[in-house]
Amino acid sequence: MQIFNTLTRQKEEFVPQVPGEYRIYVCGPTVYNYIHIGNARPLIVFDTLRRYLEYRGNKVFYVSNITDIDDKLIKKGQEEGTSMKEVAQRFESEYLKDAAGLNCKKPTVQPRATEHIQQILDIVKDLIDSGHAYVAKNGDVYFRVKSDPEYGKLSHLKLDDLESGNRELRSQMDDDLKEDPADFAVWKAAKPGEPAWESPYGMGRPGWHIECSAMSRTHLGKTIDLHCGGQDLIFPHHENEIAQSECANGCTFARYWMHNGFINVDNQKMSKSLHNFFTVRDVADVYGYEPIRYFMLTAGYRMPLNYTVDLIESCKNSLERLYTCRENLDFALTKNTFGTDETLKEKAAEARTKFCTAMDDDLNTPDALAAVFDLVKEINTLSAVSSKDALQTAAAAFDEITGVLGLLYNRKKDEVPAEVTELVEKRAAAKKAKDWATADAIRAQLTELGWAVKDTAQGPQLSKL
């Protein structure tokens, strides 16, 4: 599999340290509110990557964190007159509902920042002892950016270029806590009314960047195979993660980096001020969760993706085509007589090959979806003349590749009541006798009972209304 490595800015073969085992860390949400559709993109994209790696027979150790301490969480708790912890617990629960609704598999480990305070302090001590961090006079601890000659290698920004802006930053500094404006906090001294933990530097709490370094090291080791997240995290969050992790650990932090592009709404950047800000829950309440997942797979993950009502409607319609195809396959397999054509076996193999070729090319989900619809076309064309074995082969291939994309997870088999079955048989007899009035009356009766009947070459096909 080839992936685009943000670190080198080129496609590279994705080779894990241990053959057949991938250690992946994905930056999760700060749980201070419902997640928005921009947050859903990395959640879905990298869940799909995980599913594909597992489909190809690999073991994936997948860690995605919960940030449950942050300035936004503290502010929200103060505004509500509750606490940071209560806000975090409430919105973590809502996030997990949305993640399940989007059919994202549970991470191997889903660590919370507040459960890793000691591990965070261990890294802070390593950085201070090695001269890469220093304690300010108020008890803040800052990473000394100039101590890392490789700083900027992910974002491809040079410290000299950042320096030009630092002069302006320095003029805005109200105190002299930092040696340099580019330095960033790995530990923050406690402020009145804020949550805090004991440390050798006084009561305080972790900086944002240090949390992921500690959780990644704890659960995946000092060097991981892949670090993922949104494009907005490249600088400063991921850049700072690399600096503090590699200076503390003395080795490579992540061998590969993948970043997904932004979500726009009606060709504009999503913003509360523009009133084009949508939470996942907002959209799911109208369209359901599955069209959101499908939408996120319609463009290459690195490309910007434009959300519109028309597009989400189109995704809903595409999903209906997939469900209809799968229902037709189920129906074809219930018949007592079958054709003899074996072509669908060959078409199923072709679909799998096209699908894997697309996914191996930097997770090319648009071409992977195209492979699915190529198979749909063949199934719709050939199912009436296919052998039972060919139909079963096509169904298996269809389920495999849609499953890797995390789609068609709302399939359900409806038990047909005996009364409905009897009416269908009576209607078929009426049609055979050309008693159209009776046949129409029975169709209306079936509709009242919540069932639709469709006449096909293989006989009447029922579906739940």
C-alpha positions as CSV (number, residue, x, y, z in Angstrom):
1,M,0.0,0.0,0.0
2,Q,1.2,3.5,-0.9
3,I,0.3,6.5,1.3
4,F,1.2,10.2,1.0
5,N,3.5,10.9,3.9
6,T,3.2,14.5,5.1
7,L,6.7,14.3,6.5
8,T,8.3,13.7,3.1
9,R,5.6,15.2,0.9
10,Q,5.5,12.1,-1.3
11,K,3.8,8.8,-1.7
12,E,5.7,6.0,0.0
13,E,5.1,2.3,0.5
14,F,3.5,1.9,3.9
15,V,5.7,-0.6,5.7
16,P,5.2,-1.3,9.4
17,Q,8.1,-1.9,11.9
18,V,6.7,-5.4,12.6
19,P,5.5,-7.2,9.5
20,G,1.7,-7.6,9.6
21,E,1.3,-5.2,12.6
22,Y,0.4,-1.5,12.3
23,R,0.6,0.8,15.3
24,I,-1.5,3.9,14.6
25,Y,-2.4,7.0,16.6
26,V,-5.2,9.3,15.6
27,C,-5.9,12.6,17.3
28,G,-9.3,12.5,18.8
29,P,-11.7,15.3,19.9
30,T,-11.7,17.8,22.7
31,V,-15.0,16.9,24.2
32,Y,-16.4,20.4,25.0
33,N,-19.4,20.2,22.5
34,Y,-21.0,18.0,19.9
35,I,-18.5,17.1,17.1
36,H,-19.0,19.0,13.8
37,I,-18.9,17.5,10.3
38,G,-15.2,18.6,10.0
39,N,-14.4,16.4,13.1
40,A,-16.2,13.5,11.4
41,R,-13.8,13.4,8.4
42,P,-10.7,12.1,10.2
43,L,-12.9,9.8,12.3
44,I,-14.3,8.1,9.2
45,V,-11.3,8.3,6.9
46,F,-8.9,6.7,9.3
47,D,-11.5,4.1,10.5
48,T,-11.7,3.1,6.8
49,L,-7.9,2.8,6.6
50,R,-7.9,0.6,9.7
51,R,-10.7,-1.6,8.2
52,Y,-8.7,-2.0,5.0
53,L,-5.5,-2.9,6.7
54,E,-7.4,-5.5,8.8
55,Y,-9.2,-6.8,5.6
56,R,-5.8,-7.4,4.1
57,G,-4.9,-9.7,7.1
58,N,-3.0,-7.3,9.3
59,K,-3.3,-6.6,13.0
60,V,-3.9,-3.0,13.8
61,F,-3.3,-1.4,17.2
62,Y,-5.4,1.7,16.9
63,V,-5.3,4.4,19.5
64,S,-7.5,7.5,19.4
65,N,-7.5,9.8,22.4
66,I,-10.1,11.8,24.3
67,T,-8.9,15.3,25.3
68,D,-10.8,15.9,28.5
69,I,-8.8,18.8,29.8
70,D,-8.4,22.0,27.9
71,D,-9.1,25.8,28.0
72,K,-12.4,25.3,26.1
73,L,-13.6,22.7,28.5
74,I,-12.7,24.8,31.5
75,K,-14.5,27.8,30.0
76,K,-17.6,25.8,29.2
77,G,-17.8,24.4,32.7
78,Q,-17.5,28.0,34.1
79,E,-20.2,29.3,31.8
80,E,-22.5,26.4,32.8
81,G,-21.7,26.7,36.5
82,T,-20.7,23.0,36.5
83,S,-17.2,21.6,36.1
84,M,-14.7,20.7,33.4
85,K,-15.1,17.1,34.4
86,E,-19.0,17.1,34.0
87,V,-18.7,18.9,30.6
88,A,-16.1,16.4,29.4
89,Q,-18.1,13.3,30.6
90,R,-21.3,14.6,29.0
91,F,-19.8,15.4,25.6
92,E,-17.6,12.3,25.5
93,S,-20.8,10.3,25.8
94,E,-22.4,12.3,22.9
95,Y,-19.2,11.8,20.8
96,L,-19.3,8.1,21.3
97,K,-22.9,8.0,20.2
98,D,-22.0,9.9,17.0
99,A,-18.9,7.7,16.4
100,A,-21.1,4.5,16.7
101,G,-23.8,6.1,14.5
102,L,-21.1,6.7,11.8
103,N,-20.1,3.0,12.2
104,C,-16.6,3.7,13.4
105,K,-15.0,0.8,15.1
106,K,-14.0,1.3,18.7
107,P,-10.3,2.1,19.1
108,T,-8.1,-0.6,20.5
109,V,-7.5,1.9,23.3
110,Q,-9.3,5.2,23.8
111,P,-7.2,7.0,26.5
112,R,-8.2,10.2,28.3
113,A,-5.7,12.9,29.0
114,T,-6.6,13.2,32.7
115,E,-5.8,9.5,33.2
116,H,-2.2,10.1,32.0
117,I,-1.0,12.9,34.3
118,Q,2.0,10.9,35.6
119,Q,3.1,9.8,32.2
120,I,2.9,13.4,31.1
121,L,5.0,14.5,34.0
122,D,7.5,11.8,33.2
123,I,8.1,13.3,29.7
124,V,8.2,16.8,31.2
125,K,11.0,15.7,33.6
126,D,12.9,14.0,30.7
127,L,12.8,17.3,28.7
128,I,13.9,19.4,31.6
129,D,16.7,17.0,32.5
130,S,18.0,17.0,28.9
131,G,17.9,20.8,28.6
132,H,15.0,20.8,26.1
133,A,12.6,22.4,28.5
134,Y,12.8,24.9,31.4
135,V,10.7,26.0,34.4
136,A,9.5,29.6,34.2
137,K,9.3,31.7,37.3
138,N,5.5,31.1,37.7
139,G,5.8,27.3,37.5
140,D,4.9,27.0,33.8
141,V,7.2,24.6,31.9
142,Y,8.2,25.5,28.3
143,F,9.8,23.5,25.6
144,R,12.9,25.2,24.3
145,V,12.2,25.2,20.5
146,K,15.7,26.3,19.6
147,S,17.1,23.2,21.3
148,D,15.6,21.1,18.5
149,P,17.5,21.6,15.2
150,E,14.9,19.6,13.3
151,Y,11.9,21.7,14.5
152,G,9.7,22.4,11.5
153,K,10.3,19.2,9.6
154,L,6.7,18.2,9.4
155,S,5.2,21.5,8.5
156,H,8.2,22.4,6.4
157,L,8.5,25.7,8.2
158,K,12.0,26.9,9.1
159,L,12.6,28.4,12.5
160,D,14.3,31.3,10.9
161,D,11.1,32.1,9.0
162,L,9.1,31.9,12.2
163,E,11.6,34.2,13.9
164,S,10.4,37.2,11.7
165,G,6.9,36.8,13.3
166,N,8.3,36.2,16.7
167,R,9.5,39.8,17.1
168,E,5.9,40.9,16.8
169,L,4.9,38.2,19.2
170,R,7.6,39.3,21.7
171,S,6.3,42.9,21.6
172,Q,2.8,41.5,22.6
173,M,4.1,39.5,25.5
174,D,3.0,40.9,28.9
175,D,5.7,39.0,30.8
176,D,9.1,37.4,30.4
177,L,8.1,33.8,31.3
178,K,9.4,32.5,27.9
179,E,12.9,32.6,26.7
180,D,11.6,32.8,23.2
181,P,8.0,33.5,21.9
182,A,8.2,30.3,19.8
183,D,8.6,28.1,23.0
184,F,5.4,26.3,24.0
185,A,4.0,25.1,27.3
186,V,4.3,21.4,28.2
187,W,3.0,22.1,31.7
188,K,0.8,25.1,32.9
189,A,0.9,26.6,36.3
190,A,-2.5,26.5,38.1
191,K,-4.8,29.5,37.9
192,P,-7.5,30.2,40.5
193,G,-10.6,28.0,39.9
194,E,-9.0,25.7,37.4
195,P,-8.4,22.0,37.7
196,A,-4.9,21.2,38.8
197,W,-2.6,18.4,39.7
198,E,0.5,18.2,42.0
199,S,3.8,18.4,40.2
200,P,7.5,19.1,41.1
201,Y,6.8,22.6,39.7
202,G,3.7,23.3,41.8
203,M,0.1,22.7,41.1
204,G,-0.7,22.7,37.4
205,R,-2.1,21.0,34.4
206,P,-0.7,19.6,31.1
207,G,-0.2,21.6,27.9
208,W,-2.3,20.5,24.9
209,H,0.5,19.0,22.8
210,I,2.1,17.0,25.5
211,E,-1.0,14.9,26.1
212,C,-0.8,13.0,22.8
213,S,3.0,12.4,23.2
214,A,2.3,10.7,26.6
215,M,-0.7,8.7,25.5
216,S,1.0,7.5,22.3
217,R,4.2,6.5,24.2
218,T,2.2,4.7,26.9
219,H,0.0,2.6,24.6
220,L,2.0,2.3,21.4
221,G,5.7,2.7,22.4
222,K,8.3,5.4,21.6
223,T,8.1,4.9,17.8
224,I,4.8,4.4,16.1
225,D,4.1,3.5,12.5
226,L,1.5,6.2,11.6
227,H,0.1,9.3,13.2
228,C,-3.1,10.7,11.7
229,G,-5.2,13.8,12.0
230,G,-6.8,16.8,10.3
231,Q,-4.7,19.1,8.2
232,D,-5.2,21.9,10.7
233,L,-3.2,19.9,13.3
234,I,0.1,19.9,11.3
235,F,1.2,23.1,12.8
236,P,1.6,23.7,15.7
237,H,0.1,20.6,17.3
238,H,1.8,17.7,15.4
239,E,5.0,19.7,14.9
240,N,5.2,20.2,18.7
241,E,4.4,16.6,19.3
242,I,7.4,15.5,17.2
243,A,9.7,17.9,18.9
244,Q,8.9,17.0,22.5
245,S,8.6,13.3,21.8
246,E,11.8,12.9,19.8
247,C,13.8,15.1,22.3
248,A,12.4,13.1,25.3
249,N,12.7,9.6,23.7
250,G,15.8,10.0,21.6
251,C,14.3,8.3,18.6
252,T,11.8,8.8,15.7
253,F,8.3,9.5,17.0
254,A,6.2,8.5,13.9
255,R,7.5,7.0,10.7
256,Y,4.5,8.1,8.6
257,W,2.0,11.0,8.9
258,M,-1.4,11.2,7.2
259,H,-3.6,14.3,7.2
260,N,-7.1,14.8,5.8
261,G,-8.2,18.0,4.1
262,F,-10.8,20.5,5.3
263,I,-14.6,20.5,5.0
264,N,-16.2,23.6,3.4
265,V,-19.9,24.3,3.4
266,D,-21.3,25.7,0.2
267,N,-17.8,26.5,-0.9
268,Q,-17.1,28.6,2.2
269,K,-15.0,27.8,5.2
270,M,-17.2,26.4,8.0
271,S,-17.7,29.1,10.6
272,K,-20.2,29.9,13.3
273,S,-20.0,33.5,12.3
274,L,-21.1,32.6,8.7
275,H,-24.0,30.5,10.1
276,N,-22.8,27.5,8.1
277,F,-21.6,25.4,11.0
278,F,-23.2,21.9,11.3
279,T,-22.7,19.3,13.9
280,V,-22.8,15.6,13.0
281,R,-26.0,15.4,15.1
282,D,-27.6,18.2,13.2
283,V,-27.1,16.4,9.8
284,A,-27.8,12.9,11.2
285,D,-31.2,14.1,12.6
286,V,-32.3,15.0,9.1
287,Y,-30.5,12.4,6.9
288,G,-29.2,9.7,9.2
289,Y,-25.6,8.9,9.9
290,E,-24.8,6.7,7.0
291,P,-25.0,9.4,4.3
292,I,-22.4,11.4,6.2
293,R,-20.0,8.4,6.2
294,Y,-20.7,7.9,2.4
295,F,-20.1,11.6,1.8
296,M,-16.7,11.5,3.4
297,L,-15.6,8.7,1.1
298,T,-16.6,10.5,-2.1
299,A,-13.4,12.5,-2.4
300,G,-9.7,11.7,-1.9
301,Y,-9.0,12.2,1.8
302,R,-6.3,14.9,1.2
303,M,-8.6,17.0,-0.9
304,P,-10.9,19.7,0.4
305,L,-14.5,18.4,0.5
306,N,-17.5,20.7,0.0
307,Y,-20.7,20.0,1.9
308,T,-24.0,20.9,0.4
309,V,-27.6,19.7,0.9
310,D,-27.7,18.5,-2.7
311,L,-24.6,16.4,-2.2
312,I,-25.8,14.8,1.0
313,E,-29.1,14.0,-0.7
314,S,-27.1,12.5,-3.6
315,C,-25.2,10.3,-1.1
316,K,-28.5,9.1,0.4
317,N,-29.7,8.2,-3.1
318,S,-26.5,6.3,-3.9
319,L,-26.8,4.3,-0.7
320,E,-30.4,3.4,-1.6
321,R,-29.0,2.0,-4.9
322,L,-26.6,-0.2,-2.9
323,Y,-29.3,-1.4,-0.5
324,T,-31.6,-2.2,-3.4
325,C,-28.9,-4.2,-5.1
326,R,-28.2,-6.2,-2.0
327,E,-31.9,-6.8,-1.3
328,N,-32.3,-8.0,-4.9
329,L,-29.4,-10.4,-4.4
330,D,-31.1,-11.8,-1.2
331,F,-34.3,-12.2,-3.1
332,A,-32.7,-14.0,-6.0
333,L,-31.1,-16.4,-3.6
334,T,-34.4,-17.3,-2.1
335,K,-35.8,-18.8,-5.3
336,N,-36.1,-22.5,-5.9
337,T,-34.7,-22.4,-9.5
338,F,-31.6,-20.7,-10.7
339,G,-29.9,-20.0,-14.0
340,T,-26.6,-21.5,-15.1
341,D,-24.5,-18.4,-15.9
342,E,-21.2,-18.2,-14.0
343,T,-20.1,-14.7,-15.2
344,L,-20.8,-13.1,-11.8
345,K,-17.9,-15.1,-10.3
346,E,-15.5,-13.4,-12.7
347,K,-17.1,-10.0,-12.2
348,A,-16.8,-10.4,-8.4
349,A,-13.1,-11.2,-8.6
350,E,-12.6,-8.1,-10.9
351,A,-14.5,-5.9,-8.4
352,R,-12.2,-7.1,-5.5
353,T,-9.1,-6.4,-7.6
354,K,-10.3,-2.9,-8.7
355,F,-11.2,-2.2,-5.1
356,C,-7.9,-3.2,-3.6
357,T,-5.9,-1.4,-6.4
358,A,-7.8,1.8,-5.5
359,M,-7.3,1.4,-1.7
360,D,-3.6,0.6,-2.1
361,D,-3.2,3.9,-4.0
362,D,-3.2,6.2,-1.0
363,L,-6.7,5.2,0.2
364,N,-8.4,6.2,-3.0
365,T,-12.0,5.8,-1.8
366,P,-13.7,7.5,-4.8
367,D,-12.2,4.8,-7.1
368,A,-13.1,2.1,-4.5
369,L,-16.7,3.3,-4.6
370,A,-16.6,3.1,-8.4
371,A,-15.5,-0.5,-8.1
372,V,-18.5,-1.2,-5.9
373,F,-20.9,0.4,-8.4
374,D,-19.3,-1.6,-11.3
375,L,-20.2,-4.7,-9.4
376,V,-23.7,-3.4,-8.7
377,K,-24.2,-2.9,-12.5
378,E,-23.1,-6.5,-13.2
379,I,-25.3,-7.9,-10.4
380,N,-28.4,-6.0,-11.7
381,T,-27.7,-7.3,-15.2
382,L,-26.8,-10.9,-14.5
383,S,-28.6,-12.0,-11.4
384,A,-31.7,-13.3,-13.2
385,V,-29.6,-15.8,-15.3
386,S,-26.9,-16.6,-12.7
387,S,-26.3,-19.9,-10.9
388,K,-26.8,-20.0,-7.1
389,D,-23.1,-20.3,-6.6
390,A,-22.4,-17.3,-8.8
391,L,-25.0,-15.2,-6.8
392,Q,-23.4,-16.3,-3.5
393,T,-19.9,-15.3,-4.8
394,A,-21.2,-11.9,-5.9
395,A,-23.0,-11.4,-2.5
396,A,-19.8,-12.3,-0.6
397,A,-17.7,-9.8,-2.7
398,F,-20.3,-7.1,-2.3
399,D,-20.5,-7.5,1.5
400,E,-16.7,-7.6,1.8
401,I,-15.9,-4.4,-0.1
402,T,-18.9,-2.4,1.2
403,G,-17.9,-3.6,4.7
404,V,-14.3,-2.3,4.4
405,L,-15.8,1.1,3.5
406,G,-18.1,0.8,6.6
407,L,-21.3,1.0,4.5
408,L,-24.6,-0.9,4.5
409,Y,-24.5,-1.4,8.2
410,N,-28.2,-0.7,8.5
411,R,-29.2,-3.9,6.6
412,K,-31.9,-5.8,8.4
413,K,-33.8,-8.9,7.4
414,D,-37.5,-8.4,7.9
415,E,-39.5,-11.4,9.0
416,V,-42.5,-11.8,6.6
417,P,-45.7,-12.6,8.6
418,A,-47.6,-15.6,7.4
419,E,-50.6,-13.3,6.6
420,V,-48.5,-11.3,4.2
421,T,-47.1,-14.4,2.5
422,E,-50.6,-15.7,2.0
423,L,-51.8,-12.4,0.5
424,V,-48.8,-12.4,-1.9
425,E,-49.7,-15.9,-3.1
426,K,-53.4,-14.9,-3.5
427,R,-52.3,-11.9,-5.5
428,A,-50.1,-14.0,-7.8
429,A,-53.0,-16.4,-8.4
430,A,-55.3,-13.4,-9.2
431,K,-52.8,-12.0,-11.7
432,K,-52.4,-15.4,-13.3
433,A,-56.2,-15.5,-13.7
434,K,-56.1,-11.9,-15.0
435,D,-58.3,-10.8,-12.2
436,W,-56.6,-7.3,-12.0
437,A,-59.2,-5.8,-9.6
438,T,-58.5,-8.5,-7.0
439,A,-54.7,-8.2,-7.5
440,D,-54.9,-4.4,-7.0
441,A,-57.1,-4.8,-4.0
442,I,-54.5,-7.2,-2.4
443,R,-51.7,-4.8,-3.2
444,A,-53.5,-2.0,-1.4
445,Q,-54.1,-4.4,1.6
446,L,-50.4,-5.2,1.7
447,T,-49.6,-1.5,1.7
448,E,-51.8,-1.0,4.7
449,L,-49.9,-3.8,6.4
450,G,-46.7,-2.0,5.7
451,W,-45.4,-4.0,2.8
452,A,-44.6,-3.2,-0.9
453,V,-44.7,-5.8,-3.6
454,K,-42.8,-5.6,-6.8
455,D,-43.3,-7.9,-9.7
456,T,-40.0,-9.3,-11.2
457,A,-39.0,-12.0,-13.7
458,Q,-38.2,-14.2,-10.7
459,G,-41.6,-13.6,-9.1
460,P,-43.1,-11.1,-6.6
461,Q,-40.5,-9.4,-4.3
462,L,-41.5,-8.0,-0.9
463,S,-40.0,-5.1,0.9
464,K,-40.9,-3.3,4.2
465,L,-42.3,0.2,3.8
